[in-house]
Amino acid sequence: MSKFVQLSVCIVFMVWGSIFKSTAQDWPNLKRYAEANAQVDSIYAKENRVVFMGNSITEGWVNSDPDFFTKNNFIGRGISGQTTPQMLLRFRQDVIDLNPVAVVILAGTNDIAGNTGPMTTAQIFDNMVSMVELAEANGIVPIVSSILPASKYPWKPEVDSVGPILELNMMLKYYSKGKGLVYLDYFSEMVNEANGLPEALSYDGVHPTDEGYKVMEPLALAAIKEALKR
């Protein structure tokens, strides 16, 4: 092995080592919104704030249509690739401490994909329930979202996504009904015949396009209105 190749390999391992060390030290990515959270009171009205907690779908939504969030006093707290255990760890910082009237929770698809290791549907459901209970314990109205359709994960094509998504959505729907919570059903309005997202609504079968978010926005607004009325 040449000295150049050896040096290149060492650099690669150093870079990856730094990434893994950073991830291990801040696994839930608490730093991601720390600065933004400190400025919330100076940017958002204190009345009728709503936090959107989620993964890349929520993060992408803020980037796709920032006006939807700013004009409605909505705060986006999505982090790409995150799973429910990571969201649960940052729930106090990124939701409770922001003093919203409601939180829209959209999560679970990355858990099914195994982004942070194997997860059963029961474990994913339990984490969702824990977030709901944390919200309620702090006077915040929780809105439980369905997982969006995905017939396949491009980064994990070997994973069965359809069955677990259908199962979890059923669990979340009936849990919400039993608790008297609003269930925000994106799935039924966006699913195609293959239990995935139509090409017009997604660029990769998982993440919505601008058109996909336009389908989601009135559904979210109606759910928030209903939840606050209850």
N, C-alpha and C positions, 0 to 999 in steps of 0.2 A: 504494500500500500504506500503510495507516494505521500510526501509530507503535506502536499496541497489537499489531498483527499482526507488525510488524517485531521487536518485543521478544519476542513469543511464539516466533517462528522462531529468534531468537538463543538463547533459553533451551533450546529443543529441541536445537539443534546443540551447545550447550555440554554438555548432559547426555549426549548420545550420544558426543560427543568424549571425555568423561571415562570412559565405559564402555569404549570402544574402546582408550583409552590404558591403562586398568587391565588389560584383557585382553591387550594386546600386551606389557605389562611382566611379567605372570605368566600366560603362555599355558596352562601345565599346571595352574594353580591350586594351587601349592605351599602357599599360605597357608591353604587350606581346612582342613587337618587339623593344621597346625603346632602349635597349642596343645594339641589333643587328644593328639597323638603324644608330647608332652612329659610327659603325665600317665599314659601307658599302664601303666608299672610300678606305679603306685599304685592302679590300678583293676583290672587284669587279672592273673591268676595267670601266673607266668613259664613254667610247664609247659603244654605242649599248646595253645598259642595257635594260632588259625587266622585268617588275614586273608581277607576277601572283597573282592577288588579289582574295581571295575566302574563302571558309569554310574548313571543314574537308577533302573534296575531294582534295583540293589543298595542304593542310597541309600533308595529307597522301602521296601525290605524291612526295613531297620532301623527305619524309622518305623512300619511296619505291625505288626511283631512284635518289639519290642525284647527281650522275654524270651527269645526263641529265641537271640539273640546273647549276652546276659549269662549265661544258665545254662550255655551250652556253651563259654564263654571264646572266643567269636568276636568279631572286630573288623571292623566295617564300614567300608570305605573306598571308597564309591561317590560319584561326583560327576555330577550331572545334566548330560546333553548331551555328555559326554566321549567322545572317540575313542581308539583304541589308541595313536597317537603321543603324546597327552597323558598317558595312563596310563604309558607307557613312561618318560617323563621324570620322573614322580613315583614310580616303582616302588621306588627305593632308599629314599626318605624314608617312603613310606606302606606299604611291605611289609618290605623287608630289615631296616631299622633297628629294626623292632618285634620282631624275633627270634621269628617264628612257626615252628611245626613244618611248617605247610603253608599254601598260598595257593590259594584258589578264584578262578580268573580267568573272569569273565563279561564279554565285550566284543565289539564288532564291528558292532552294529546301527546305531549312530550314524555309523560310517564309511561303511556302505552308503548311509545317508541323505545323506551328504555334509556333515555338520555342520561339518567343518573343511576342506572342499574335496574335490574328486574323489579317490577311492581305488579302486584295483583290488583284486580278491579276493586276488591275490598279495601286495600290499602289506600288507593287513590281516593275512593269514596270517603274513607275515614278522614283524610286530610282536608277534603272539601268541607266535611261536617265541622271539623275543628275551626276552620276559618269562619264558617257561619256562626258558630257558637262564640268565637272571640268578638265578632262584630256585634252580636246581640248583647253580649255582656257589657259592651261599651256604648250602648244606645245607638248603634249604627244599623240601619236597615240593610240586610243582605239580599242580594238578587243573584240567584244561582243560574248560570248560563249553561246551555247544552254545549257539548263538545261539537265543533264543526265537523262535517263529513270529511272523510279522507279514505279513499279506497286503497292507498298505498303511501308509505313514507319514502320520498326519494332518497333520503340518507340511510334508511333502514328498510330496503325493499323486502327483506325476508320476514318482517314482522307482520302478523295478522292484525290489521287495524280495524277492520269493519266490525267483527264480532265484539271486541271490547268496547268500542265506541257506542254501539247499539245497547250493550248491557249497561254501561255506565250512565248513558242518557236516561234509560228507563229507571235506574236507581235514583238518579238525581231528580227526575220528574216526580216520582211518587214520594220521595222524601220531602220535596218542596210542598207538594200537595198536603201531606200529612202535617206539616209544620205551619201551613197557612202562608207560605212564602211565594213570591212571584218566581216562576220558572221561565227564564228567557230562552225561548226555543228558536235558535238560529237554524238548527239542523233541518227541521221540516221545511223551512222556506228556501233552503239552499241545496238540498241533496238531489243528485241525479239518479238514473236507473242503476248505476253501479255502486250506489252508496258512497259516492265521492262528490267532489265539488265540480260543477260544470266548468268547461274551459273559459267561458265568458266571465266567470266569477273568481277564477284562480289562475295564477301563472305557473303553479307547480303541483296543483292538486291538494295543497294544504293551506297555503297562505292566500288570502283574498287579494284580488285586484281592487282598483279604485271602485269599479262597478260592484264588486262583492261587498265592500264596505258601505256602499250606498243602499244595499239591501239590508244590511245590519242596522244602520242608523235609526230608521223609524221604529224598528223592533225594540231597540234599546230605549229609545225615548218613551215609547208606550209602556214598557215594563217599569221604567223608573217612575213614571206618572202613577201607574197603578200601585206600585209598592209604597209610595209616599202617601197615597190616598188611604191605603189600608192602615 
